């Protein structure tokens, strides 16, 4: 089972290290603009994997070395502007970068599942579909997976229930237009009531990424783990239900953009699209998220 990571920076290397620790890939290829640095990262990881019971081959390469990959994860990004306040500030620069990378990925790894990590992830997941021509079940973005995990962590502290036992999702855009789907949130089969205090947790979770970025200059651990979680679900055919950015095809009247909804992930990629029965307010928020993402897409050159 081969995984190629394009962009072995902070996020890409957390992803690579997590895959080594979990032992779910047999080969990891690191593709970066700085080949020498990528070789150094591969060598360091090779030494680290020697402590693991399951051997993993780690090497640096070019995009051509993605051939035969079961999964290609895209973490490459243009430099973050100082004082970043919105992921959409990266849209044009990263869209231009994807134009250079993704057609080549489609050429050398035409059967791969594509996991988009780079921001703005909803916009770039849509662009990845356009540039590769892959079917929508083989292109997914990390979307609101990290936001949902942050929300569950806060909710677990309030409810005194382990976060793994909470079925609560943040849906929509990975950004300003995300929202908690409280009308379908449950714990142990019991509905989690929608209260102002609980809804405020979503607002807090929404800005955690910006807060971390402003304090340390990047976010890497949570998003790297999230990408590894998705890839593990694919490689091990786990049929996990996770909120990911995928192409929406008619849900709540929305089509032609990528937003986060719950999906089932397995060996074939996105194997099922789930359509929670949102209330009227949440449905309106989902449509607003679609328009916000569409506006960014239409602004790309």
LUMDRENDREN-301828 format. One record per residue (C-alpha): residue number from 1; y, z, x. Coordinates in Angstrom, 3 decimals. Layout:
# LUMDRENDREN-301828
{NUM {Y Z X}}
...
***
This chain:
# LUMDRENDREN-301828
{1 {0.000 0.000 0.000}}
{2 {3.124 -1.302 1.705}}
{3 {6.709 -0.254 1.004}}
{4 {9.807 -1.872 2.487}}
{5 {13.061 0.087 2.574}}
{6 {16.203 -2.005 2.984}}
{7 {18.936 0.254 4.303}}
{8 {17.458 3.034 6.467}}
{9 {20.590 5.183 6.336}}
{10 {20.690 8.742 5.050}}
{11 {19.240 7.942 1.616}}
{12 {16.753 5.419 2.939}}
{13 {15.447 7.829 5.545}}
{14 {15.047 10.701 3.078}}
{15 {13.031 8.245 0.999}}
{16 {10.947 7.162 3.990}}
{17 {10.319 10.733 5.139}}
{18 {9.324 11.804 1.629}}
{19 {6.840 8.930 1.384}}
{20 {5.348 9.964 4.732}}
{21 {5.000 13.589 3.596}}
{22 {3.363 12.568 0.323}}
{23 {1.040 10.094 2.000}}
{24 {1.241 7.573 -0.832}}
{25 {2.104 4.514 1.304}}
{26 {-0.021 3.188 4.139}}
{27 {2.756 1.117 5.683}}
{28 {6.543 1.534 5.615}}
{29 {8.910 -1.128 6.943}}
{30 {12.529 -0.184 7.676}}
{31 {15.001 -3.067 7.407}}
{32 {18.532 -2.368 8.603}}
{33 {21.573 -4.174 9.957}}
{34 {21.229 -2.159 13.183}}
{35 {17.742 -3.120 14.381}}
{36 {17.783 -0.756 17.354}}
{37 {18.654 2.238 15.166}}
{38 {15.957 1.231 12.675}}
{39 {13.461 1.105 15.533}}
{40 {14.516 4.598 16.580}}
{41 {14.083 5.898 13.039}}
{42 {10.653 4.265 12.814}}
{43 {9.580 5.807 16.109}}
{44 {10.773 9.252 15.049}}
{45 {8.918 8.978 11.736}}
{46 {5.804 7.737 13.519}}
{47 {5.765 10.936 15.544}}
{48 {6.353 13.009 12.393}}
{49 {3.504 11.378 10.472}}
{50 {1.083 12.382 13.224}}
{51 {1.210 15.878 11.699}}
{52 {0.008 14.524 8.347}}
{53 {-3.608 14.202 7.277}}
{54 {-3.078 10.694 5.895}}
{55 {-1.905 8.188 8.538}}
{56 {1.101 6.003 7.728}}
{57 {2.217 3.041 9.816}}
{58 {6.015 3.019 10.159}}
{59 {7.896 0.159 11.813}}
{60 {11.252 -1.584 11.862}}
{61 {11.547 -5.202 10.832}}
{62 {13.576 -7.916 9.193}}
{63 {13.509 -8.974 5.574}}
{64 {10.724 -11.402 6.420}}
{65 {8.562 -8.360 7.158}}
{66 {8.786 -7.345 3.493}}
{67 {6.104 -9.958 2.809}}
{68 {3.149 -8.365 1.055}}
{69 {5.096 -5.272 -0.022}}
{70 {4.054 -3.657 -3.259}}
{71 {7.504 -2.070 -3.561}}
{72 {10.866 -2.969 -2.028}}
{73 {13.503 -0.226 -2.278}}
{74 {17.128 -1.261 -1.775}}
{75 {19.332 1.497 -0.347}}
{76 {21.732 -0.663 1.695}}
{77 {25.433 -0.202 0.992}}
{78 {28.842 -1.059 2.324}}
{79 {30.704 1.978 3.735}}
{80 {31.893 4.487 1.151}}
{81 {35.683 4.595 0.688}}
{82 {37.222 7.908 1.661}}
{83 {38.000 10.110 -1.317}}
{84 {35.466 8.303 -3.498}}
{85 {36.025 9.124 -7.166}}
{86 {33.930 6.418 -8.830}}
{87 {30.718 4.637 -7.845}}
{88 {32.255 1.472 -9.300}}
{89 {34.610 1.339 -6.305}}
{90 {31.611 -0.021 -4.389}}
{91 {30.848 -2.763 -6.911}}
{92 {32.306 -5.862 -5.264}}
{93 {31.323 -4.969 -1.710}}
{94 {27.758 -4.132 -2.619}}
{95 {27.455 -7.112 -4.960}}
{96 {28.390 -9.354 -2.031}}
{97 {25.829 -7.564 0.134}}
{98 {23.085 -8.079 -2.467}}
{99 {23.819 -11.814 -2.543}}
{100 {22.794 -11.916 1.118}}
{101 {19.698 -9.739 0.770}}
{102 {17.991 -10.199 -2.569}}
{103 {17.321 -13.962 -2.681}}
{104 {15.515 -13.563 0.632}}
{105 {13.519 -10.615 -0.731}}
{106 {12.443 -12.743 -3.695}}
{107 {11.383 -15.501 -1.314}}
{108 {9.195 -13.389 0.988}}
{109 {7.930 -10.766 -1.505}}
{110 {7.749 -12.589 -4.852}}
{111 {5.269 -10.126 -6.393}}
{112 {7.004 -6.900 -5.332}}
{113 {8.422 -4.263 -7.637}}
{114 {12.116 -3.812 -6.842}}
{115 {13.631 -0.319 -6.930}}
{116 {17.421 -0.406 -6.750}}
{117 {19.079 2.720 -5.334}}
{118 {22.451 1.349 -4.201}}
{119 {25.500 2.109 -6.366}}
{120 {26.837 1.199 -8.829}}
{121 {23.159 1.106 -9.694}}
{122 {23.403 -0.240 -13.253}}
{123 {25.546 -3.175 -12.160}}
{124 {23.373 -3.933 -9.141}}
{125 {20.117 -3.659 -11.079}}
{126 {21.484 -6.325 -13.415}}
{127 {22.530 -8.408 -10.404}}
{128 {19.088 -7.989 -8.818}}
{129 {17.508 -9.539 -11.904}}
{130 {19.916 -12.457 -11.692}}
{131 {19.452 -13.044 -7.958}}
{132 {15.675 -12.686 -7.784}}
{133 {14.554 -14.151 -11.084}}
{134 {11.979 -11.355 -11.298}}
{135 {10.756 -10.317 -14.761}}
{136 {12.545 -7.250 -16.068}}
{137 {9.477 -5.010 -15.754}}
{138 {9.554 -5.443 -11.964}}
{139 {13.219 -4.525 -11.436}}
{140 {14.432 -0.978 -12.028}}
{141 {17.225 1.244 -10.788}}
{142 {17.195 4.975 -10.124}}
{143 {19.773 5.225 -12.917}}
{144 {20.174 8.646 -14.491}}
{145 {16.966 10.126 -13.087}}
{146 {18.889 12.398 -10.706}}
{147 {21.435 13.224 -13.426}}
{148 {18.596 14.211 -15.759}}
{149 {17.036 16.422 -13.096}}
{150 {20.396 18.100 -12.445}}
{151 {20.864 18.632 -16.180}}
{152 {17.382 20.108 -16.586}}
{153 {17.970 22.458 -13.678}}
{154 {21.131 23.806 -15.309}}
{155 {19.464 23.930 -18.718}}
{156 {16.480 25.814 -17.303}}
{157 {18.787 28.524 -15.980}}
{158 {20.360 28.903 -19.427}}
{159 {17.093 28.824 -21.403}}
{160 {14.876 30.594 -18.832}}
{161 {12.308 27.782 -19.021}}
{162 {10.958 25.880 -16.021}}
{163 {12.760 22.510 -15.660}}
{164 {9.425 20.645 -15.618}}
{165 {8.791 21.882 -19.153}}
{166 {12.077 20.546 -20.522}}
{167 {12.107 17.115 -22.132}}
{168 {15.818 16.452 -21.892}}
{169 {17.297 13.168 -20.727}}
{170 {20.663 11.926 -19.587}}
{171 {20.947 8.308 -20.745}}
{172 {23.397 5.430 -20.462}}
{173 {25.353 4.719 -17.296}}
{174 {24.844 6.455 -13.972}}
{175 {28.512 7.377 -13.978}}
{176 {31.312 8.282 -16.363}}
{177 {29.563 6.981 -19.472}}
{178 {26.355 8.981 -19.243}}
{179 {25.457 11.417 -22.017}}
{180 {22.752 13.958 -22.916}}
{181 {20.321 12.822 -25.606}}
{182 {20.343 16.251 -27.226}}
{183 {19.066 14.998 -30.580}}
{184 {15.644 14.358 -29.002}}
{185 {15.630 17.169 -26.398}}
{186 {12.617 19.481 -26.610}}
{187 {10.853 22.353 -24.887}}
{188 {7.268 23.108 -25.869}}
{189 {7.600 20.964 -28.973}}
{190 {10.629 22.959 -30.114}}
{191 {13.954 21.194 -30.504}}
{192 {16.667 22.265 -28.079}}
{193 {19.721 22.782 -30.246}}
{194 {22.869 20.896 -29.356}}
{195 {25.579 23.459 -28.604}}
{196 {28.944 23.091 -26.852}}
{197 {27.654 25.278 -24.009}}
{198 {24.629 23.071 -23.441}}
{199 {26.641 19.875 -23.726}}
{200 {29.038 21.265 -21.128}}
{201 {26.117 21.375 -18.702}}
{202 {25.935 17.597 -18.867}}
{203 {29.601 17.342 -17.902}}
{204 {28.919 19.613 -14.961}}
{205 {25.848 17.622 -13.912}}
{206 {27.798 14.363 -14.214}}
{207 {30.123 15.311 -11.368}}
{208 {27.617 16.957 -9.029}}
{209 {27.240 13.735 -7.039}}
{210 {30.983 13.438 -6.498}}
{211 {31.190 17.131 -5.600}}
{212 {28.438 16.814 -2.999}}
{213 {30.043 13.664 -1.584}}
{214 {33.440 15.319 -1.262}}
{215 {31.928 18.342 0.489}}
{216 {29.523 16.637 2.923}}
{217 {30.440 12.946 2.896}}
{218 {27.256 11.652 1.266}}
{219 {24.442 12.430 -1.136}}
{220 {20.932 11.825 0.136}}
{221 {18.266 14.426 -0.639}}
{222 {18.135 14.317 -4.435}}
{223 {18.494 10.544 -4.684}}
{224 {16.010 9.964 -1.860}}
{225 {13.501 12.191 -3.631}}
{226 {14.163 10.378 -6.912}}
{227 {13.412 6.998 -5.348}}
{228 {10.215 8.393 -3.815}}
{229 {9.202 9.787 -7.212}}
{230 {9.515 6.330 -8.774}}
{231 {7.631 4.622 -5.945}}
{232 {4.840 7.187 -6.081}}
{233 {4.485 6.559 -9.826}}
{234 {4.106 2.840 -9.102}}
{235 {1.694 3.102 -6.175}}
{236 {-0.533 5.706 -7.833}}
{237 {-0.271 4.136 -11.297}}
{238 {0.811 7.489 -12.719}}
{239 {2.269 6.256 -16.031}}
{240 {5.193 8.678 -15.667}}
{241 {7.974 8.790 -18.248}}
{242 {11.336 8.729 -16.478}}
{243 {14.880 7.626 -17.355}}
{244 {15.613 4.523 -15.275}}
{245 {18.176 1.758 -15.286}}
{246 {16.486 -1.302 -16.808}}
{247 {17.572 -4.426 -18.629}}
{248 {18.239 -3.586 -22.266}}
{249 {16.920 -6.089 -24.762}}
{250 {18.195 -5.242 -28.234}}
{251 {17.946 -1.438 -28.255}}
{252 {20.747 -0.068 -30.463}}
{253 {22.211 -3.564 -30.580}}
{254 {22.693 -3.729 -26.801}}
{255 {21.469 -6.633 -24.663}}
{256 {22.260 -8.252 -21.339}}
{257 {23.120 -5.157 -19.290}}
{258 {21.157 -2.499 -17.433}}
{259 {21.345 1.119 -18.566}}
{260 {19.089 4.148 -18.348}}
{261 {16.515 4.732 -21.062}}
{262 {13.140 6.483 -20.846}}
{263 {10.434 4.146 -19.546}}
{264 {6.800 4.490 -18.513}}
{265 {6.257 3.600 -14.848}}
{266 {2.931 2.537 -13.358}}
{267 {1.300 -0.018 -11.087}}
{268 {2.882 -2.982 -12.892}}
{269 {6.366 -1.454 -12.706}}
{270 {7.991 -0.654 -16.030}}
{271 {4.996 -0.717 -18.351}}
{272 {6.655 0.472 -21.532}}
{273 {10.220 0.806 -22.803}}
{274 {10.740 3.875 -24.969}}
{275 {13.401 3.863 -27.672}}
{276 {14.348 7.416 -28.671}}
{277 {15.791 7.848 -32.145}}
{278 {19.319 8.826 -31.136}}
{279 {21.847 10.121 -33.628}}
{280 {24.934 8.114 -34.544}}
{281 {27.168 9.774 -31.960}}
{282 {24.704 9.219 -29.129}}
{283 {24.130 5.612 -30.185}}
{284 {27.892 5.049 -30.014}}
{285 {27.954 6.554 -26.519}}
{286 {25.132 4.243 -25.458}}
{287 {27.062 1.217 -26.698}}
{288 {30.209 2.449 -24.931}}
{289 {28.212 2.751 -21.701}}
{290 {27.026 -0.829 -22.159}}
{291 {30.584 -2.088 -22.528}}
{292 {31.720 -0.142 -19.459}}
{293 {28.955 -1.637 -17.312}}
{294 {29.548 -5.101 -18.763}}
{295 {33.238 -4.858 -17.846}}
{296 {32.363 -4.160 -14.205}}
{297 {29.861 -7.035 -14.156}}
{298 {32.427 -9.446 -15.583}}
{299 {34.917 -8.341 -12.923}}
{300 {32.655 -9.375 -10.054}}
{301 {33.598 -12.499 -8.132}}
***
